[in-house]
């Protein structure tokens, strides 16, 4: 008999924990943003190549500097906390801070407290977007930063350009025996396995993307596509949308050999045994893949801390 799927929303996602009010209503108010930048409480996260300063003792924390210590540049308003303290991001050389190390989301995204994880996720996203959108896609003129760092405008034709992200579906496929499909991409280490994922194409719904990607990568037809949650994945600019789906016929499994070189069905006991003896490495807690697998598994995987 087919077991019902627990498709209630995922509760904890490492990069979806931001706590600030983004204060978007102030972005086009230069007087407000200038006053916020001069506010002695204002704090700035400086980002360079996807990394910011972090201190690890007594526990991981993002290093935030007063605006006066931030490098020159165009600051981005990241948000305001419940006390009214404004937070900004800026691209530039990381300041010298005793005991701090440069770290990116892969290392600290799951370790930082909620506010800091949200700040770093937003700042890294904006740094990448600004760094790759210096020119107008219509006419090629250099664009200028406006709206407190959330819009770029072309001075020649007046067109406005907003931060881009690429939607990607990631789906845990189960069969009627409640086994999970795990697969390996060609560039991955030999012991690494995860669930399937792929980018949404133009003119396609999320549900269509799930069905297409699964069929392309492993030959299976799926039904009962259910959305469980999302998180930004600015590595460099994706938004991951997580799903469960059920395979019609698990025996139809045929890895395409290009995007997927190896795929197999796992029971809970089988997965635990392979992780336990080191034959299989599952995704880390930063990823929505890990959260989807743990939802299916019924708790933390062997050797993985419960987040
Ligand atoms: Zn232009």
Boltz pocket constraint, residues with backbone or C-beta under 6 A from the ligand:
constraints:
  - pocket:
      binder: B
      contacts: [[A, 136], [A, 137], [A, 138], [A, 139], [A, 140], [A, 141], [A, 154], [A, 155], [A, 156], [A, 157], [A, 158], [A, 159]]
      max_distance: 6.0
